[in-house]
Amino acid sequence: MQARHWRGVAGLAAVTTALAVFAGGAQARPELSSGTAAAAPYKVGIVYSRTGLLAAYGGEYIQGLRYGLAYATKGTMKVNGRPIALTVVDDGTDPTKAVAAGRDLIGKGYKILAGSVSSGVALQMAPLAEQNKVLFISGPAATDAITGINKYTFRSGRQTYQDVKTAATFLKGVGKKVTVFAQDSAFGVGNYAAVNSIVGSQGHTVGRLLVPLSAQDFTPFAQQVKQANPDLLFVAWAGTTAPAMWRALEQQGAFGVSNKITTGLAERATWSTFGDVAAKIDFLSHYVYTAPKNKVNDFLVKSMRKRGQAPDLFTPDGFVAGQMIVQALSGAKGDDVDKMVSALEGWSFVGPKGQQSIRASDHAMIQPMFQVKLVKLANGKWAPKVVARIKGQFVAPPAAR
């Protein structure tokens, strides 16, 4: 195995049938495909946010996971002739609950854990995986600190650096003053650090305005944005308070001050909450289902359409986690954790977003990103227009040391 530098440590019908097995709720219970008594199942623990601040993201993730497992196993829900059994646990977007759930699953012999939606949760789960030598696949958690944190930790989603590198493509013709408006959390602080590193290195002055996660009234913070009068306002926000935050920025005239406002395009349910200011925002996009053109995304879109659904922002993070679980088990020809790690390192594959690869040295997930504008349709609804597709190598994070 190549040397690594770690921080801090040296058939569609068959598929439809399988998806039906996984259509139930997300209780903390094992979920097995039918007819599996003959072989001991691979036990996989999914600890994710069914409730809490990031519950919407958790719902998208777990839905994508089920489709990804079905796709990767061709509908059999088996690897190496053995079924995959999921035990799904709600962490409530609480790191303490997540670690307790992880310890419980590890104590019961689980060698694969996945699912962190929150960056704060992922940063607690990763050391737990290292201490117990189990495979951990973080989900939508975006903090850059997950990349390279230890041998046993991978990620199925993008990271903050990739968001910011995509946002930096909007800087052409913009002045030198940039303000990061974000939540005072691991996610928000990580976004500021990335913007300061990437954009600051291009000669821009980067300031920050961090808002407590407990805040409900965003008027005073929006007033501070107006007073800062930045040339570019970079907004990093997650969770259910986003609509109120955007209303406050509009009401306080922030959109009339900044030359540009850029942010990550969140889930579809939030698009209408922007109001007419949506047309004034340049969006970096992790994923919109109309952007990628490949057979994997086609499978996901068509499968969900049959249920009257469509993929959302973090559906591919779950889908890719399913692909990674199957790759780890099939590549290792079993559940030896070191062999599963080797099976994932350097793996290149096509996910819903397109061509992706896991960098062997630090487990960064190299993946494409998108520039998007929201366009108001005749019926009053908003739809994404893909402005540009950015290849993974152009937004790849620097190797973690």
Sequence and secondary structure as in RCSB ss.txt:
>XXXX:A:sequence
MQARHWRGVAGLAAVTTALAVFAGGAQARPELSSGTAAAAPYKVGIVYSRTGLLAAYGGEYIQGLRYGLAYATKG
TMKVNGRPIALTVVDDGTDPTKAVAAGRDLIGKGYKILAGSVSSGVALQMAPLAEQNKVLFISGPAATDAITGIN
KYTFRSGRQTYQDVKTAATFLKGVGKKVTVFAQDSAFGVGNYAAVNSIVGSQGHTVGRLLVPLSAQDFTPFAQQV
KQANPDLLFVAWAGTTAPAMWRALEQQGAFGVSNKITTGLAERATWSTFGDVAAKIDFLSHYVYTAPKNKVNDFL
VKSMRKRGQAPDLFTPDGFVAGQMIVQALSGAKGDDVDKMVSALEGWSFVGPKGQQSIRASDHAMIQPMFQVKLV
KLANGKWAPKVVARIKGQFVAPPAAR
>XXXX:A:secstr
     BTTB  HHHHHHHHHHT S   SSEE  SS TTS  EEEEEEE SSSTTHHHHHHHHHHHHHHHHHHTTT
S EETTEEEEEEEEE TT HHHHHHHHHHHHHTT  EEE   SHHHHHHHHHHHHHHT EEEE S   GGGTTS 
TTEEESS  HHHHHHHHGGG TT  SEEEEEEESSHHHHHHHHHHHHHTGGGT EEEEEEE TT    HHHHHHH
HHH  SEEEEE  STTHHHHHHHHHHTTGGGT SEEEEE   GGGGGGGGGGGGGEEEEES  TTS  SHHHHHH
HHHHHTTT    TTHHHHHHHHHHHHHHHHHHTS  HHHHHHHHTT EEEETTEEEEE TTT  EE  EEEEEEE
E TTS EEEEEEEEE GGGS      
